[in-house]
Amino acid sequence: MNNINKKKTIGGVIAAIVIVAALILLGSMLYTVRYNDIVIVKEFEKIVDVKNEPGLYVKAPFIQSVQSIYAGRRIYDIPASDVITRDKKSMIADDYVIWRVMDATKYYQTLGAVSARAEERIDAAVYNATKNTISAMTQDEVIAARGIELTNLITAESNTDIMSYGIEILTAEIKALDLPDDNKNAVYERMISERKNIAAGYTAQGNANAKKIRNETDKQVTITLAEAEKTAEQTIAEGEAEYMKILSSAYNNEEKADFYNYIRSLDALKASLKGDDKTIMLDKDSELARILYGVFE
């Protein structure tokens, strides 16, 4: 029984060793490529394969090794630096960079796939691109080109130096472009003065246009009023003529004329009897006296 137990024990140990060895062998054969990763397969430090599609892969056990490289976007903040414009004005540029590994083989062969070494090269490339771009422009041109135009110029020139390392700079942008303290106030005062001059020009042009509009409006108002007065006078004259025509037609005999004069005289008398004083003094030969005399006689 003892021999049988010993044989079983030895058999179990051997089986366990075989299973562990198989697992170790399988683990050394399989490797995984994750999303946004590139895996380099090396054989005695020589690159024999590159995988960039996510999945499970097989390699030769023990003699081959793998190294994962992150291929997604990375951001690097470059220290601020002094640059000189074409008109010899000093400025301070503070850049940041978004970059990625474009060619894993070049990246490994030139930089050992070390991100710190990559950032050193990016720092130098972006600084040189920023310096060269700004030195070809005046300070006013630099300020006017801030934003997408300046970013595109610096990014394009940076990539001409850095792509040999298997790196692509997606964006090299100036997040802050400032002036040294010793000439900042002078530049600001000049900019304020220029803006004031522009504003004064706009104000003067606006006042001139407003005066022109007011003069034209006044002219049109005067013409309109004159035409309205002319039309009114013409209408009044026509109305009076029609009125006289109607009167002439209504009182075209002596009896009607006398009646008309009688009514007019009564209207005049009525109009004169307003207020507290009701005394009327008439000439005995007046039409009104004649009418009243005829009434009270």
C-alpha positions in Angstrom: 0.0 0.0 0.0 2.8 2.4 0.9 4.5 1.8 -2.5 1.2 2.5 -4.3 0.6 5.7 -2.4 4.1 6.8 -3.1 3.6 6.1 -6.8 0.4 8.1 -6.8 2.1 11.0 -5.0 4.9 11.0 -7.5 2.5 10.8 -10.4 0.5 13.8 -9.0 3.6 15.9 -8.6 4.7 15.1 -12.1 1.3 16.0 -13.5 1.3 19.2 -11.6 4.8 20.0 -13.0 3.6 19.2 -16.5 0.6 21.4 -16.1 2.6 24.3 -14.7 5.2 24.0 -17.5 2.4 23.9 -20.1 0.9 27.0 -18.6 4.3 28.8 -18.6 4.9 27.7 -22.2 1.5 28.8 -23.2 1.9 32.2 -21.4 5.2 32.8 -23.2 3.6 32.0 -26.6 0.5 34.2 -26.3 0.3 38.0 -26.1 -2.5 40.5 -26.4 -2.7 43.8 -28.4 -5.1 46.3 -26.8 -6.9 49.1 -28.4 -4.7 52.2 -29.1 -1.6 50.0 -28.6 1.1 48.9 -31.0 3.1 45.7 -30.1 6.6 45.1 -31.3 7.7 41.5 -31.5 11.5 41.2 -30.9 13.8 38.3 -31.3 17.1 38.9 -29.6 16.3 42.6 -29.6 15.7 42.6 -33.4 12.2 43.6 -34.5 10.6 40.7 -36.4 7.0 41.7 -36.4 4.6 44.7 -35.5 1.0 44.2 -34.6 -1.5 47.1 -34.3 -4.8 45.4 -34.6 -6.4 44.5 -31.2 -6.6 40.8 -30.5 -4.7 37.7 -29.2 -1.5 36.6 -31.0 1.1 33.8 -30.8 4.9 34.2 -30.8 7.8 31.9 -30.5 8.2 31.0 -26.8 11.3 32.2 -24.8 13.3 33.4 -27.8 10.8 36.2 -28.8 9.7 39.1 -26.6 7.1 41.8 -27.0 6.9 45.5 -26.2 3.7 47.5 -26.1 3.7 51.1 -27.3 0.8 53.5 -26.7 -0.3 54.9 -30.1 -3.1 57.2 -28.9 -2.9 60.9 -28.6 -0.6 62.4 -25.9 -0.3 66.0 -24.7 2.9 67.6 -23.8 3.2 71.1 -22.2 6.4 72.8 -23.4 8.1 75.4 -21.1 7.7 79.0 -22.2 10.5 80.5 -24.2 11.7 83.9 -25.6 11.4 84.5 -29.3 12.3 87.6 -31.4 10.1 89.0 -34.2 11.4 90.3 -37.5 11.2 93.8 -36.3 13.4 92.9 -33.3 10.6 92.8 -30.7 10.9 90.2 -27.9 7.9 88.0 -27.1 7.3 85.0 -24.8 5.7 81.9 -26.4 4.1 79.2 -24.2 3.3 76.1 -26.4 1.6 72.8 -25.9 1.7 69.8 -28.2 -0.6 66.9 -29.0 1.3 64.1 -30.6 1.2 60.3 -31.3 3.4 57.5 -32.4 3.0 57.1 -36.2 5.7 54.5 -36.9 6.4 52.1 -34.0 9.5 50.7 -35.7 11.2 54.1 -36.1 10.0 55.1 -32.7 11.7 52.1 -31.1 14.9 52.2 -33.2 15.6 55.9 -32.7 14.2 56.6 -29.2 13.9 53.2 -27.7 10.2 53.8 -27.3 10.9 56.0 -24.3 8.4 58.8 -24.0 10.7 61.1 -22.1 13.3 61.0 -24.9 10.4 61.7 -27.4 9.4 64.7 -25.5 13.0 66.1 -25.6 12.9 65.8 -29.4 9.4 67.4 -29.6 10.5 70.2 -27.3 13.5 71.1 -29.6 11.5 70.7 -32.8 8.6 72.9 -31.6 10.8 75.6 -30.1 12.8 75.8 -33.4 9.5 75.9 -35.4 8.1 78.6 -33.2 11.3 80.7 -33.3 11.6 80.4 -37.1 7.9 81.2 -37.7 7.8 84.3 -35.4 11.2 85.6 -36.6 9.8 85.8 -40.1 6.9 88.1 -39.0 6.6 91.5 -37.4 5.1 91.8 -34.0 1.8 93.1 -35.4 1.7 90.3 -37.9 2.3 87.7 -35.1 -0.6 89.2 -33.1 -2.9 89.3 -36.1 -2.0 85.6 -36.9 -2.7 84.3 -33.5 -4.9 81.3 -33.5 -5.4 78.7 -36.3 -3.0 80.4 -38.8 0.0 80.5 -36.4 -0.9 77.0 -35.1 -0.8 75.6 -38.7 2.5 77.2 -39.5 4.2 75.9 -36.4 2.7 72.4 -36.6 3.8 72.0 -40.2 7.4 73.1 -39.6 7.6 71.0 -36.4 6.7 67.8 -38.3 9.5 68.3 -40.8 12.0 67.6 -38.0 10.2 65.1 -35.8 8.7 62.6 -38.3 12.1 60.8 -38.7 11.5 59.5 -35.1 8.2 57.9 -36.0 6.3 60.7 -34.3 3.5 62.9 -35.7 2.7 66.2 -34.1 -1.1 66.7 -34.5 -1.2 70.2 -33.0 1.6 72.5 -31.9 -0.3 75.5 -30.5 0.7 78.7 -28.6 -1.6 78.7 -25.6 -0.1 82.1 -24.4 1.8 84.7 -26.3 2.9 87.5 -24.1 5.3 90.4 -24.0 8.2 90.9 -21.6 7.4 93.2 -18.7 9.8 95.9 -19.7 8.0 96.7 -23.0 4.6 95.4 -22.3 3.2 98.7 -21.1 4.6 100.6 -24.1 3.1 98.2 -26.6 -0.3 98.2 -24.8 -0.3 102.0 -24.9 0.5 102.0 -28.6 -2.3 99.5 -29.3 -4.7 101.6 -27.2 -3.7 104.7 -29.1 -4.2 103.0 -32.5 -7.6 101.7 -31.4 -8.6 105.2 -30.3 -7.6 106.6 -33.7 -9.6 103.9 -35.4 -12.6 104.7 -33.2 -12.2 108.4 -33.8 -12.2 107.8 -37.5 -15.4 105.7 -37.3 -17.0 108.4 -35.1 -16.1 111.2 -37.6 -17.4 109.1 -40.5 -20.6 108.4 -38.6 -21.1 112.0 -37.7 -20.6 113.0 -41.3 -23.1 110.4 -42.5 -25.6 111.5 -39.8 -25.3 115.1 -40.9 -25.8 114.2 -44.5 -28.9 112.2 -43.6 -30.3 115.0 -41.4 -29.7 117.6 -44.2 -31.4 115.4 -46.7 -34.3 114.7 -44.3 -34.7 118.4 -43.6 -34.7 119.1 -47.3 -37.4 116.5 -47.9 -39.4 117.9 -45.0 -39.2 121.4 -46.4 -40.3 120.3 -49.8 -43.1 118.2 -48.4 -44.4 121.1 -46.2 -44.2 123.5 -49.1 -46.1 121.1 -51.3 -48.7 120.6 -48.6 -49.2 124.3 -48.0 -49.5 124.8 -51.7 -52.1 122.1 -51.9 -53.9 123.4 -48.9 -54.1 126.9 -50.3 -55.3 125.6 -53.6 -57.9 123.5 -51.9 -59.1 126.5 -49.7 -59.2 128.7 -52.8 -61.2 126.1 -54.7 -63.5 125.7 -51.6 -64.1 129.4 -51.3 -64.8 129.7 -55.0 -67.3 126.8 -54.8 -68.8 128.4 -51.7 -69.3 131.7 -53.5 -70.7 129.9 -56.4 -73.2 128.1 -54.2 -74.1 131.4 -52.5 -74.5 133.1 -55.8 -76.7 130.4 -57.0 -78.8 130.3 -53.7 -79.3 134.1 -53.6 -79.7 134.9 -57.3 -82.7 137.3 -56.8 -83.3 140.4 -54.6 -85.6 138.7 -52.1 -83.1 135.9 -51.5 -80.3 138.5 -51.2 -82.2 140.5 -48.7 -82.9 137.3 -46.7 -79.2 136.4 -46.8 -78.2 139.9 -45.6 -80.9 139.6 -42.8 -79.5 136.2 -41.6 -75.9 137.5 -41.7 -76.9 140.6 -39.7 -78.6 138.5 -37.1 -75.5 136.2 -36.9 -73.4 139.3 -36.4 -75.8 140.6 -33.7 -75.7 137.3 -31.9 -72.0 137.2 -32.0 -71.8 140.7 -30.5 -74.1 139.9 -27.5 -71.5 137.8 -25.6 -70.2 138.6 -22.2 -71.8 140.7 -19.5 -72.1 143.9 -21.5 -75.3 143.5 -23.7 -75.3 147.2 -24.9 -75.0 147.7 -28.7 -74.4 151.1 -30.3 -75.3 151.2 -34.0 -75.3 153.8 -36.7 -78.8 154.6 -37.7 -77.9 154.0 -41.4 -76.3 150.5 -40.7 -78.0 147.4 -42.1 -78.4 146.0 -38.6 -80.1 149.2 -37.3 -82.4 149.2 -40.3 -83.4 145.6 -39.6 -84.0 146.2 -35.9 -85.9 149.4 -36.7 -88.1 147.4 -39.0 -88.7 144.7 -36.3 -89.5 147.1 -33.5 -91.4 149.7 -35.6 
